[in-house]
């Protein structure tokens, strides 16, 4: 409120600056003004005032008082016309919805794909519209796949991490006559819940039918146009896409890829399938095909004026370029991702792109630029809140501290990264953060402090067949 009153905001921070982890700081220049100037000897009266002077002074004071009262009355009358237009409260943000895994209660193991496939299908069809913010189904899968901290349920943990207002869970059962029934449980988190019951002979058709019912229950106007140029209204393509999403959410990109290929061939205008196909290719070492897929999808997203989709494509391309150590290209792509995210007014993608750019700039020894981008991302994440990005925020600060040759700050940032990952219940990410902390301790001549962390990472990698973490912990331990 103070920033708005002073024509400031979280991006400019020209008056009030956010000091992450500490609080707020006034940064605008100030000056002290003495409102009561000391009286000079010449100001003191030499003779007591006469009775006539006192009478005149009282009359003058009374006139000033009536002028003030009249002015206040006029302001009060004008406020009835001005306030509704000039002081109207800001529009509330759109509801944020997360689709949780479906309970497959049919007893048919061949329908296990519906557990994550149907929520992913519904999320892709609802789209990212101005009146509804749908949590990325891949993010939902990541959060749901990790054990929540002690004392917190999966649903509470989902709200905490994603900032979702509305949670939608579901249960699929089979009825006589080869009919499937899907019950969606809509929980807006305000003590009142509602159910949507759908039935069909094809499970994938339930996902398509659920879209309009959900929008109606949330009291949202139906979209004037489709979120995409075309949608897989065909039941076969819809089920194929949902099966692919289910495998992708289990990180089985090799298995998911053929499904996205089929949907892409059957309905090339369905953009989510093209995006996920490129992701699958990138995660299965088909880098040339992934690059081509991302390039054509980016061109179409810009042609169709879909800046949010363009920002997501560019964010994936930043990861690809960073993995190849093409820092200059990655930085250029991150800059484009920021521009598209601002156009789409997607603060979460913008914050992620800022952190990617800050990491790259830190590695290239541009510490001042990296620190400025870090502060911008920090303001966005704090305003969100975007708890999923908190570990990345601390990781970026660790990079900056390393470049500034401040080992104490690097260790503190690494500890904060580990704490943030553990608070999110993300096991593998916590192990990566543990390795980062061990690395920072080792480089600060504290190898004995790093060994227990490396042992923990090595044991976890061995138990979960994570060769990358196991090898990294072993190499650092030997070092």
N, C-alpha and C positions, 0 to 999 in steps of 0.2 A: 504493500500500500504506500509506503514511503517512497519507493522508487517511482510509482505511477504519479504521485503528487509532485515529484521533482523532475518529471519528464526523463526518467532513467529506466533501464530495464536490465535483465540478467546478461544480455549480450554486451551492451555498452559499458555498464558498470563505471560510469563516469562520476557518479556521486557516492554510491554505496557499493563496495567491492566484497565479493564472497571469498573468504579465506577458508579453503576447504579443510574440514576437520577442526576448525577453530571457532569460526563465527563470522561476523560481519564487521567491516571497517569503513569508516567515513573517509573518503579520499579527495573530495572536492576542497579547494582552497577556502579558508575561513579567515575572518578578521574580527577583532573585538571592537565594538562600538560603545562608547560611554554615552548612555542616553540621558544622564543627569549631569550636565556640565556644572562644575563648581562655580558658585556665585563669586563675582568679583566685588571689590569694595565699592565700585561705582554703582552696583546694582542695588545696594541697600538704601531704603528710603530715609530721608533726613527728617521728615516731619510726619506725624500720624495723619492718615487720610481723613478728609472732612466727611460730614454726614451726607452731603449731596453726592460726593464721589462714591461713597459706599452704596447709596441708592442707585446710582447709574450703573455701578458694577453689578449689582444684583439683577437689574433689568436685563443687562447684556447677557449675563449667565443664563437667565430664564429663556431668552430668545435662542441661545445656542442649544439649550436642552430641547426645546420644541423642534428645532431643525433636525437634531439627531433622531428624535422619536419619529418624525415624518419620514426621514430617510430609511430608517429600519422598517417602517410599515410598507413603504414602497418596495423595498427589497423582498419583503415577505410576500407581497401580492405578485410580483414578477416571478417569484420562484415557482408558483403554481403552473406557469407556462413554460419556464425554462427547464426546471428539473426533469420532467419526463423525457425531454429530448437530449439535454446535455449531460445529465447525470444518471442515465439509465444504467443498470448493472450490466456487466459483461455477460454474453451468452454462455450458458453452461457447456462444458465439453461434452462430446458425444459419449454414450456408454461404451465401455471397453468389455468385450466378450471373449471368454476362453471356452473352447469346446474340449471337454475331457474325454478320455478313452471310454468306449462303449463296453458294457458288460455283455459278452456273448453267452447268453443263457440257453441257447438252442440245443446244446449237447452235440453239435456238429462241428468237429474240429476244422472242417474245410471252410468254415465261416469265421475263423479267427482273424482273418484280414480285416473284418469289420471293426475290430477293437479300436484301431487307430485310423483305418482307411476311411470309415464313414465320417468321423469328425474332420478329417483332412479334406474330404470332398465338400462337406458343408461349408467349411471355412473358405475354401477357394471360390465357391459360388456366391457366398455372401459378399466377398470382396472387401476392399478398403474404401468405404463410401463416407461422405462428409457427416452423415448422421449415425454412423456405427463404426467403431474401431475394433477389428477382429485381431486377436493375438495370433501371431504366426504359429501354425500347427506344429512346426518343427521345434519352436521354442517350448510349446506346451509339452511335447514329447520329452525334451531334455529335462524339464523341471519335474515331470511326472516320473521319469525313469530313475531319479535319485532319491535316496532315503531322506525324508525331511528331518530337520533338527528335533531333538527330543521335546515332547510337549506340544508339537504342532502337527495337525492332520495334513493329509495331502492337499485337501481343498484349501485350508488356511494358508498352506505354503504356496499354493498356486496364486492366491490373491496377493500374498506378500511379494513374490518375485515379479509377477507380470503386471501388477496393478489392476487386475481385472475387476470390474464391478459385478459382472454377471458370469456365473459359472453354469455350463450346460453339461450335465452328465446324461447317460442313457443306458437302456437295457433292451437287448434284442431277444425275442422269444419266437418259437415256431408254433403255429396253430394248425389244426386239422385242415387238410386240403392244400398243403404246400403253400400256406400263407405265412408271411413273416410280419411280426408286430414290433415296432420300435416305440418305446416310451422315453421321451426326453424330459428330464427334470431340470427346470429352469429356476436357478436360485440367484435372485438379485442382491442377496446379502442384507436384506432389510427385514428379515423375519418372516416374509411371505414368499412362498414358493408356488410354482404352477407346473402342470404336466401337459405335454403334448403327446398324443397317441396317434401313430401312423401305421398303416398296414398296406402290404403289397406282396405280390408274388415274386418280386425281385428285390433283394436287399439294397442294391445300389439306387433303385428308384426312391427308396425311403429318404436317402440323403438329399435328392433333388427336391422332393416334396416338402422336406423340413424347412427349406429356406423361407418360403413365403409365410409359413406358420410361425416361425421364429420372429420374423419382422412384424407380423400382426400382433403377436403377444407382447413384443417390446414397444408397441404403439408407434411404430415407424411407418412412414408412408412408403408404399412400394416404389422401387426404383423406376425412374422414368425410362431408363435405358439399361441394357445389360451391362454389367461391369466389364465385360469383354465383348469383342466383336461377335464371337460365337461361343456357345457353351455346349459341353457334351450332353445334349439332351438324350442322345442315344444311350439306352440302358447299358449296352455292352461296353461302350467307351467309358461311361461313368464308372462302372465296376472295375474296369481295367485300370483307370486312373487311381481309384481308391486303393486297389491292391498294391500299386506301385508306391503310393504314399505310405502305406503300412510298412513296407519293407524299408523305405528310406528312413522312416522314423526309428527303425531298429538299426540304423547305420548299415544296412545291407544294400549299398548302392549298386553292387554288381547284379543282385537279383532284381532290383527295382528298375534298372535301366531298360530292359525289354518292354516293360509295361508302358513306360513313357514314350518309347519309340512307336508303339502301336497307336497310342492316343494322338501323337504328333502327326502320324500319317493319316489317321482317320479324321482329324479335326485340327488342321494347322493353325486355325485362328484362336484356339484355346491356349492363351499365353502361359498360364501356370504350368502346363505340361512341358512347354518348351523350356521354361526356366529350370524346372526340375530335371529335364533331360540333360541340359548343359551341366548342372551340378553333378549328376550321376557320372557323366563323362569325365569331369574334372577329378572326381574321386576314384576313378578307375583307370587313371593314367592314359586316357584318350584326350590328351591335352590339345592336340590340333583340332579335333572335332568340337571340344568344349569352347575353344577360342572362337571358332566359326559360329557356333550356336549363340554364344553371348553377343557376338558382333551383330548378327542379323536381328536378334531379339531387341538389342538396344536401339537399332535403327527403327524397328517397328514401334517400340515404345515411344520414341520421340515423334515419329510420324503421327501416331494416334493420340499424342498429347497425354501420355500417362507418366508423369514425372516420378511417381512413387515406384513404379515398376522399373523405370530407368535407373533410379537410385539403387535399387536392390541389385540390378545387374552390375552396375559399376562397383558396388561394394564387393561382389564376388570376384570381379576382375582385379580389384586391389589385392585380394588374397592370393590370386594366381600369380600376379606380378611379384608380390613380396616373396612367395615361395621360390621364385626363380632368381631372387636377389636383384631384380630389375627395379631398383629403388626410384630412379627418375620417372619411369613409366608409372609405377605404383602411386607416386605422389601426384602426378598429373591426373590419374584416374580418381584418386581421393578428392581432388579439388572439384572435378566434375560431379562426383557423387554428392558433395556438399551443396553444389548449386542446384542439382535436381531435388535433393531433400528439402532445401529451402523453398523451392517452387511448389513442392507437394505439401509443405508445412508439416513434414514428418520429422519431429525433433529427435526421435530415437535413432533413425538412420543417420541424421546429421551428427549426433553425438558420436556414433560409432565411426563415421568417416573422419571426424576431427581427431579422434584418438589414433586411428590408423595413420593419419598424416603426421601427428605429433611423434609417434614412434619412429617413422621414417626420418623426419627432420632431426630427431635426437641422434639417430645412428649416423646421420650425415653431419653431425656436429653443429647444427643450426639450433642451438639450445634456446635462444630467445624466442624464435618462431614456435618451437615445440612447446615452450612454457605458455605462450599466449593461447595456442590451440587447446592445450590441456585445460586452461582456466575457462575457456568458452565451453568445452565439453562438460566440465565440472558443474558449471552453472545450469546447463540443460539437464544433466542427470539429477541434480538436486531438485530442480523444479518439477521433474517428471512425476513421481520419482521413478527412475529406471534402475532398479536394483540389479538386474541382470548385467548391467554394464559397470557396476561398481568394481569388480575385480580387475577389469581392463583399465579402469581409471588409475588404480594403484600401480598396476603393471607399467603403465606409461610413466608415472612419476618415478618409478624405479629406474627406467631407462634414462630419464632426464637427470636424476641424481648421479647415476653412473658417469654420464658425460660431464657433469659438473665436478666430478672427482670428490663426491661427498658420500663416503661409504656408510656413515651413520644414517643418512637420509635414505639411501638405497635399501639398507636392512629394514628400516622402519616401514618403508613402502611395501617391501616384500612380505613382512609380517601382516600388514593390513590387507594385502591381496589374499593371503592364506585365510585370514579371519573372515573376509567377505565371501570367499568360496565355500567355506565351511558353514556359514550362516545360510547360504542358498541350498545346502545339502548336496553339492555337486562333488562326487567322490573323485572322479578322474581329474577334474579341474583343481581340486584340492591337492592332489598328488603333484600336479604340475607346479602349483604355487609352492608346495613344500620343496620341490627341486630348485625353484628360483631362489627361495630363501637360503637353502643350503649353498647354492652357488655364490650368493652375495656374502654369506658368512665366510666361505672359503677364501674369497678374494680379499677379504678384510683381515687375513691372517688369523682366522678363528676356525681352523679345520676340525678341531675336536667338537665344536658346537654343531658343525654341519653333518658329522657322521651319523648321528641318530636319525636325522631327517632322510639322509640318503638310504639308510637301511630300510626305513619305512617305505620309501618309494620303490626300492628294489623288490621288497616282499610283495607289495601290492601288484607291481607289474608282473611278477612271477605267477602270482595266484590268478590273475586275470588275463594271462597270456598277452600282455601288452609289451611287445618286444622293444618298442621305441623307448618307453619309460625305463624298462629294465636295463637296457644297454646304456642309456644316458646316466642313470644312477651309478652303474658299475664303472663307467669311464671317469666320472667325476670323483668317485670314491678312490680309484687308483691314483688320480691326480693329487 
